[in-house]
Amino acid sequence: MRNVEEYGQLIEQFENGPYFRLLGFHIDWVEYGKASMRLEKKTANDNMQNMLHGGAIMSGLDIVMGLASRSLGSDAVSTIQMEVRFIKSLAEGTAIFQAELLHRTNSTAILTARVVSDRDELLAYSTGTFKL
């Protein structure tokens, strides 16, 4: 993990969240305005076609953008708006979620996020606006 000392408490807060644990996410690293995490596909997160459920993908995108938003120094953030484009399904392997700050004001942050497979296939892309 990068910057464990600086963002260790933030990472621990997210990793101890009940919804985060329920879905099985793991944070890889956090930097100022950026974050990366992953989710191994498992049956509990499948849809009826045995693919990673779109709700798990949307949750991951929201969480990774929220994590990147929190890295800016806010004690709490709220999602104001989020848009997702689903591109490809994931039948097996690991989904990797990465977020990056696009623009910041005193009270909001706009981020982009993407999900790729462990084979580097783009699965989904998202933008979000967060209240800081």
N, C-alpha and C positions, 0 to 999 in steps of 0.2 A: 504494500500500500504506500502511496505517496503521502507525505505530510501527515503521518499518523499523529505526531506530537501536536500539531496545530489543530487538526480536525478530529482528533480521537474521541472527544466527548460528543461531538455532533454525530459521528459514525455510530457510536454506542447508542445514542438516543434512537436513531433510526432502526438499528439492528434489533433493539429491544421492543420495538413497536409490535403489538399483537397482530395487526394485519400484515405487516412486513414478514413476520415469522410464519404466519399461516400460509402465505403464498410461497415462502421459501427463497426469498431474494438473498443475495450476498453482495456487499459493497466491495468493489475492487480498489477504488481510490477516489479522493476528493482533492480538488485544488480550488483556488479562488474562482468562482463562476463556472466551475466544471465539475462533473461527477461521472463515475462509471460503476455499474453494478451488473450482476448477471442472475439468470434464473435457469436452472436445469429443468428441461421439460419432464414432467412426471404426470402420471395418470390423474392425480388429484386436480391438475390444472388444465385438463383436456376439455375440448368441446365434444359434441356428438360424433364428429368425424375423426376423433383421436388426434386432433391438432391442438397446439397451444391455444387456449381460449382467448378471444379478443379482449375480454374483460381483464384478463391477467396482463395482457400487453398494455392496455390503456392504464391500468393501475401502475405498472412499472414505469411507463413514460411519465405519469404524474409524479410518482415518488422520486425518480431520478432528477426531474426538473425542480422539484421542491427541495431536494438535497442540494443541488447546485445553487438555488436561490438562498438557502440558509447559509451557504458558505460565504455569502456576501456580508454576513455579520448580523442579520436579523435573528431575534430569538424565536420568531414564529412567522410563517408565511401562509398565505391562502391563495388557492387557485382561483383566478377571476375568469379566465377563459382558456380553453384548450381545444385544439383541433388535431385530429389524427387521420392519417392516410395509411390504410392497410395495403401492403404491396404483395406479400408472399406469406404462405402458411409455414409453420414449423412442425414437422412430424416427429423429429427426434433431435437430440443434441441440446445445446445451450443457447439461450437468447442473451445477447449482450446489449445493455441499455446505456447510452451515453448522452449527456446533456451539456449544453454550452450556452453561456450568456450571450445574447445578441445585443441588448440595449438595456440601460438602467436609468431610471430617474430617482428622485428622492424617495418616492413612495411605491414604485412598481419596477418589475423586471420582466423583460421579454426574453424567453429562452427557446432554443430549438433542441430537439432530441431525436435520436434515431435508435432503432433496434436492428441489430444484425445477428445472423446465426454465427455459430462458431466456425462456419465455413465461409464467412464474410459475405453472406447473401443478405441484401437489404430486405427486412421484413415489414417495417413500418417507420413512418416519419411523423413528427409532431411539432407544433409550436404551442407555446403557452404564455399567458400573462399572469404574473403573481404579484399579490399585494405584499409589500415588505413591511 
